[in-house]
Amino acid sequence: MPRVSSLFLAVLTLASCTQLESPLAPQRTIASLAPANANLVTRPWEGSCEGTGVFRSDFVTLDITGTCTLSHLGRTTTVGVETVGAVLNAVHTFTAANGDLLHTTTTGTAVLKPDFSGVIFSNIETVTGGTGRFANASGSATRIGSTNFSDGSAIWEIVGTLTYAASDRR
């Protein structure tokens, strides 16, 4: 294969490796004030959330907003974009009580409730970083909950662990 064709193919391959086109997509932290391995602590990450979901006109994409009470974040707001299909995929941003952001991705399933009034979902939430004390955060949690079709309401529980730099705590 000529060298120019190989280079063109390599550029096209790299260009196709992009994140979801969403302002909520987890952002990579280029630099942080704390080294990635500075005084890392792992703590339980758990709590409950409630919110609403509104389908976009494509009936595949769901915009989620809610409030949570989560350990190591306090009273938290959350926004997310979910893609509904055979597998549920999502990106979420949690805003902690002090304004620090925690970014996550979610993958899981949703099944109809027996009475067809909504869905029951089970997902794995994976921490992808954030800002402030969560700039170098990692971790994962199980996310289990349910929705109601009548008003778009949802409730869910998060249970897992969160690792972040203790020196970043405020």
C-alpha positions, -999 to 999 in steps of 0.1 A, spaced: 0 0 0 15 34 -9 27 55 21 1 83 15 -28 57 15 -15 42 48 -12 76 64 -47 86 52 -61 53 66 -44 59 99 -59 95 102 -94 82 93 -91 55 120 -80 80 147 -107 104 137 -134 78 142 -124 72 178 -143 101 194 -165 104 225 -202 109 225 -210 143 211 -225 156 244 -216 184 267 -221 158 294 -196 133 280 -168 126 305 -139 150 299 -103 139 301 -83 158 326 -51 170 308 -35 183 340 -42 183 376 -27 200 406 -23 166 424 -4 137 410 -26 108 400 -11 86 428 -9 112 456 -25 99 488 -52 78 471 -80 67 493 -108 43 485 -141 49 502 -176 35 499 -197 54 473 -234 49 480 -267 66 483 -300 72 466 -312 94 437 -345 106 422 -351 123 390 -369 125 357 -361 114 322 -374 130 290 -371 113 256 -357 134 227 -376 133 194 -357 102 183 -373 82 212 -339 65 217 -320 92 236 -331 101 271 -321 133 290 -319 126 328 -318 152 356 -320 144 393 -308 149 429 -289 125 450 -276 121 485 -243 103 480 -214 95 504 -183 117 497 -204 140 474 -232 152 498 -264 166 483 -257 162 446 -273 171 413 -269 148 384 -275 152 346 -271 124 321 -277 114 285 -288 77 280 -291 58 248 -318 31 251 -316 -1 231 -307 -37 237 -280 -23 261 -285 9 280 -255 32 277 -251 66 293 -228 94 305 -235 112 337 -221 142 356 -226 145 393 -221 179 409 -211 176 445 -223 199 472 -190 220 469 -192 222 431 -167 194 423 -177 173 393 -177 135 390 -180 120 355 -192 85 349 -202 61 321 -230 36 326 -238 3 309 -266 -21 317 -300 -34 310 -336 -23 315 -367 -46 315 -404 -38 315 -422 -39 349 -447 -68 351 -476 -42 348 -459 -24 319 -459 9 339 -422 15 335 -389 -3 336 -365 -17 361 -329 -12 354 -295 -25 366 -263 -9 355 -226 -6 363 -215 30 368 -178 36 361 -160 67 373 -140 84 345 -126 114 364 -139 148 373 -127 182 388 -114 193 421 -109 164 445 -123 140 418 -98 151 390 -80 117 393 -110 97 406 -118 61 396 -142 35 409 -174 17 401 -208 11 415 -240 -9 409 -269 13 399 -303 -3 404 -337 15 401 -369 19 383 -389 44 362 -425 52 356 -438 59 321 -467 81 333 -445 110 345 -409 101 336 -399 98 372 -371 75 384 -355 64 416 -322 45 420 -296 34 444 -258 35 439 -235 11 458 -198 8 451 -164 24 458 -148 57 448 -110 63 448 -97 98 448 -66 118 461 -70 125 498 -49 156 493 -76 169 470 -103 168 497 -116 200 510 
